[in-house]
Amino acid sequence: MILLDANILLRMAHRNNPTCGPTIAAVFKLRRTDALAIMPQCLFEFMAVATRSPVVNGVGMDIDRADK
């Protein structure tokens, strides 16, 4: 089993980030052979960074988009 960190989730969700595509490809490749897991703490960290303003090192998503 592989635990996905909040940073992986952020890169997958932040479509303007140049690492988005390679990260999604890597996760889909891992899914072929391994079980993937996300812990509640990772979701909390994801929401905190995803909804924080880019001015303070966040992504700047609105809450609805980050929730999806």
RONU-870635 format. One line per field, with one value per atom (N, C-alpha, C): residue number from 1; x, y, z; chain; atom name; residue in one letter. Coordinates in pm, whole numbers, always signed. Layout:
// RONU-870635
pos = c(NUM,...) .
x = c(X,...) .
y = c(Y,...) .
z = c(Z,...) .
unit = c(A,...) .
site = c(CA,...) .
code = c(A,...) .
END
This chain:
// RONU-870635
pos = c(1,1,1,2,2,2,3,3,3,4,4,4,5,5,5,6,6,6,7,7,7,8,8,8,9,9,9,10,10,10,11,11,11,12,12,12,13,13,13,14,14,14,15,15,15,16,16,16,17,17,17,18,18,18,19,19,19,20,20,20,21,21,21,22,22,22,23,23,23,24,24,24,25,25,25,26,26,26,27,27,27,28,28,28,29,29,29,30,30,30,31,31,31,32,32,32,33,33,33,34,34,34,35,35,35,36,36,36,37,37,37,38,38,38,39,39,39,40,40,40,41,41,41,42,42,42,43,43,43,44,44,44,45,45,45,46,46,46,47,47,47,48,48,48,49,49,49,50,50,50,51,51,51,52,52,52,53,53,53,54,54,54,55,55,55,56,56,56,57,57,57,58,58,58,59,59,59,60,60,60,61,61,61,62,62,62,63,63,63,64,64,64,65,65,65,66,66,66,67,67,67,68,68,68) .
x = c(+85,+0,+89,+50,+124,+36,+88,+17,+48,-56,-36,-32,+75,+95,+12,-13,-87,-20,+112,+182,+149,+131,+91,-49,-140,-277,-280,-200,-194,-143,-40,+15,-86,-162,-263,-379,-413,-528,-494,-367,-326,-285,-383,-363,-261,-237,-141,+3,+21,+155,+219,+342,+406,+427,+419,+434,+303,+192,+61,+55,+86,+78,+165,+294,+379,+333,+278,+231,+110,+16,-102,-59,+32,+80,+145,+223,+290,+189,+89,-12,-93,-130,-204,-119,+10,+100,+108,+118,+123,-6,-118,-248,-258,-179,-184,-133,-38,+26,+12,-25,-31,-164,-202,-318,-272,-352,-319,-413,-361,-442,-418,-520,-512,-560,-483,-520,-592,-677,-749,-656,-540,-445,-401,-384,-345,-455,-580,-691,-698,-673,-672,-562,-442,-329,-359,-419,-455,-548,-655,-753,-688,-600,-534,-450,-374,-286,-365,-457,-533,-615,-670,-757,-684,-557,-478,-436,-423,-384,-243,-220,-85,+16,-33,+57,+128,+61,+121,+146,+195,+239,+126,+9,-103,-134,-245,-286,-395,-479,-582,-711,-738,-863,-978,-1098,-1213,-1249,-1324,-1352,-1427,-1522,-1597,-1507,-1416,-1325,-1232,-1176,-1086,-1160,-1285,-1365,-1389,-1403,-1425,-1299) .
y = c(-118,+0,+124,+222,+347,+460,+535,+650,+773,+838,+959,+1080,+1155,+1275,+1390,+1490,+1608,+1676,+1674,+1737,+1669,+1540,+1468,+1512,+1517,+1559,+1701,+1789,+1928,+1937,+1863,+1868,+1813,+1713,+1657,+1754,+1832,+1922,+2057,+2096,+2228,+2217,+2231,+2207,+2300,+2417,+2512,+2480,+2388,+2351,+2258,+2284,+2198,+2054,+2028,+1890,+1814,+1878,+1814,+1688,+1701,+1588,+1470,+1493,+1381,+1317,+1397,+1342,+1252,+1299,+1216,+1087,+1095,+975,+877,+928,+841,+772,+847,+789,+682,+708,+608,+483,+502,+387,+305,+374,+304,+226,+282,+217,+81,+59,-70,-184,-154,-262,-248,-132,-110,-47,-73,-4,+134,+235,+371,+412,+493,+537,+685,+748,+888,+893,+951,+963,+1096,+1102,+1227,+1347,+1328,+1439,+1496,+1411,+1457,+1542,+1504,+1583,+1720,+1722,+1849,+1940,+1885,+1964,+2011,+1924,+1961,+2081,+2075,+2185,+2314,+2305,+2424,+2494,+2418,+2477,+2514,+2428,+2453,+2580,+2611,+2728,+2852,+2838,+2954,+3035,+3164,+3254,+3223,+3237,+3219,+3318,+3431,+3532,+3473,+3380,+3318,+3168,+3138,+3004,+2901,+2945,+2853,+2839,+2773,+2751,+2850,+2892,+2990,+2934,+2806,+2747,+2795,+2801,+2828,+2696,+2706,+2590,+2481,+2518,+2418,+2335,+2402,+2328,+2237,+2289,+2208,+2089,+2106,+1999,+1886,+1921,+1819,+1740) .
z = c(+0,+0,+0,-79,-88,-38,+56,+111,+27,-24,-104,-11,-18,+62,+6,+89,+46,-73,-80,-191,-324,-323,-444,-486,-389,-419,-473,-415,-461,-604,-636,-772,-873,-833,-923,-945,-845,-853,-914,-908,-956,-1102,-1191,-1334,-1399,-1342,-1400,-1361,-1268,-1223,-1327,-1367,-1468,-1422,-1292,-1244,-1238,-1275,-1269,-1356,-1482,-1575,-1534,-1507,-1465,-1334,-1243,-1116,-1139,-1220,-1251,-1319,-1413,-1483,-1385,-1292,-1194,-1103,-1058,-970,-1043,-1168,-1244,-1269,-1290,-1308,-1178,-1064,-936,-909,-952,-929,-994,-1097,-1166,-1079,-991,-915,-763,-714,-570,-528,-404,-346,-299,-324,-284,-171,-79,+34,+62,+117,+160,+304,+391,+532,+556,+658,+687,+705,+765,+783,+649,+549,+416,+353,+376,+323,+391,+521,+594,+540,+522,+469,+326,+245,+109,+110,+188,+193,+241,+339,+394,+287,+211,+110,-16,-57,-180,-172,-56,-43,+6,+37,+80,-42,-24,-133,-184,-314,-368,-309,-262,-201,-79,-10,+109,+85,-37,-75,-79,-123,-143,-290,-320,-459,-500,-407,-436,-492,-471,-517,-428,-488,-402,-330,-224,-139,-215,-300,-376,-467,-537,-627,-548,-438,-356,-297,-263,-205,-305,-432,-536,-560) .
unit = c(A,A,A,A,A,A,A,A,A,A,A,A,A,A,A,A,A,A,A,A,A,A,A,A,A,A,A,A,A,A,A,A,A,A,A,A,A,A,A,A,A,A,A,A,A,A,A,A,A,A,A,A,A,A,A,A,A,A,A,A,A,A,A,A,A,A,A,A,A,A,A,A,A,A,A,A,A,A,A,A,A,A,A,A,A,A,A,A,A,A,A,A,A,A,A,A,A,A,A,A,A,A,A,A,A,A,A,A,A,A,A,A,A,A,A,A,A,A,A,A,A,A,A,A,A,A,A,A,A,A,A,A,A,A,A,A,A,A,A,A,A,A,A,A,A,A,A,A,A,A,A,A,A,A,A,A,A,A,A,A,A,A,A,A,A,A,A,A,A,A,A,A,A,A,A,A,A,A,A,A,A,A,A,A,A,A,A,A,A,A,A,A,A,A,A,A,A,A,A,A,A,A,A,A) .
site = c(N,CA,C,N,CA,C,N,CA,C,N,CA,C,N,CA,C,N,CA,C,N,CA,C,N,CA,C,N,CA,C,N,CA,C,N,CA,C,N,CA,C,N,CA,C,N,CA,C,N,CA,C,N,CA,C,N,CA,C,N,CA,C,N,CA,C,N,CA,C,N,CA,C,N,CA,C,N,CA,C,N,CA,C,N,CA,C,N,CA,C,N,CA,C,N,CA,C,N,CA,C,N,CA,C,N,CA,C,N,CA,C,N,CA,C,N,CA,C,N,CA,C,N,CA,C,N,CA,C,N,CA,C,N,CA,C,N,CA,C,N,CA,C,N,CA,C,N,CA,C,N,CA,C,N,CA,C,N,CA,C,N,CA,C,N,CA,C,N,CA,C,N,CA,C,N,CA,C,N,CA,C,N,CA,C,N,CA,C,N,CA,C,N,CA,C,N,CA,C,N,CA,C,N,CA,C,N,CA,C,N,CA,C,N,CA,C,N,CA,C,N,CA,C,N,CA,C,N,CA,C,N,CA,C,N,CA,C) .
code = c(M,M,M,I,I,I,L,L,L,L,L,L,D,D,D,A,A,A,N,N,N,I,I,I,L,L,L,L,L,L,R,R,R,M,M,M,A,A,A,H,H,H,R,R,R,N,N,N,N,N,N,P,P,P,T,T,T,C,C,C,G,G,G,P,P,P,T,T,T,I,I,I,A,A,A,A,A,A,V,V,V,F,F,F,K,K,K,L,L,L,R,R,R,R,R,R,T,T,T,D,D,D,A,A,A,L,L,L,A,A,A,I,I,I,M,M,M,P,P,P,Q,Q,Q,C,C,C,L,L,L,F,F,F,E,E,E,F,F,F,M,M,M,A,A,A,V,V,V,A,A,A,T,T,T,R,R,R,S,S,S,P,P,P,V,V,V,V,V,V,N,N,N,G,G,G,V,V,V,G,G,G,M,M,M,D,D,D,I,I,I,D,D,D,R,R,R,A,A,A,D,D,D,K,K,K) .
END
